[in-house]
Amino acid sequence: MRVIGVIDMMGGVAVRAIRGERERYRPVECKLCRGSRPIDIAEGYRRVYKVSELYVADLDAIMERGSNLDAIKPLVEAGFSVMVDAGVRSIEEAEELVEAGCRVILATETADLSQIEEMGETLGWRRVTISLDFKGGRLLSKGSLRGLSCREAAEAIRHLPASEVIVLELSRVGTLTGPPTDLVKAASAALKAQVLAGGGIRGLEDLRELKKAGASGALMATALQDMLIPPEDIKEAMKL
């Protein structure tokens, strides 16, 4: 199983995400490192957990009030594999991320189905990951997919040749209340793509349950940043 370290960025620093309530986000205070510099947290993931794959949410870009690309580029330069959700709404925005060496996340929260399809075809599907963003089990979208269940959303994108799809339950992010296993089951049953799960993951048992549900990887922030999960458990999870 892939274990992917999450870094949520706002104003050039890493912030602690809680249930998608972005007005409540504050700079990260964690046990992996001092301060909230994204590169320091990334190096902490790699040093303690041997995690070198990152999911970065550029919250300023998602909210259309700036960009954290200058803080993202050092992650790529340091040898991390980086996928970025910057709320891309155009080919130009996506190409900027590709040029920086990042994999582009096409998220339903900010792009409708036609935009996702167009950008995937233009950039090449090997460079993109689709993210199905849920809140309370219903899809967040500004287009025709809005309010769909996970099964319905997965069926709506099944024709797209994406190699991986994120299933993210925002209401669980930062809560350590357990992962969205039911959503993962629904998505993995409908899709040929690898399914990556995010939201509420606490430890090894959650990772095992996600694997049984069909997940190929997990996005983790709080449990890693606060060192709530032993490094040997992450090592074990990577063997699943």
RAHU-V502419 format. One record per run of one state. SS is the DSSP state (hx for helix, st for strand, lp for the rest). FROM is the first residue (numbers start at 1). LEN is the number of residues. If there is no record, write none. Layout:
SS&FROM&LEN + SS&FROM&LEN
This chain:
lp&1&1 + st&2&9 + lp&11&2 + st&13&4 + lp&17&5 + hx&22&3 + lp&25&1 + st&26&2 + lp&28&10 + hx&38&12 + lp&50&3 + st&53&6 + hx&59&4 + lp&63&6 + hx&69&9 + lp&78&3 + st&81&5 + lp&86&5 + hx&91&9 + lp&100&3 + st&103&5 + lp&108&5 + hx&113&11 + lp&124&1 + hx&125&3 + st&128&8 + lp&136&2 + st&138&2 + lp&140&10 + hx&150&8 + lp&158&6 + st&164&6 + hx&170&3 + lp&173&8 + hx&181&10 + lp&191&3 + st&194&5 + lp&199&5 + hx&204&10 + lp&214&1 + st&215&6 + lp&221&1 + hx&222&4 + lp&226&5 + hx&231&7 + lp&238&3
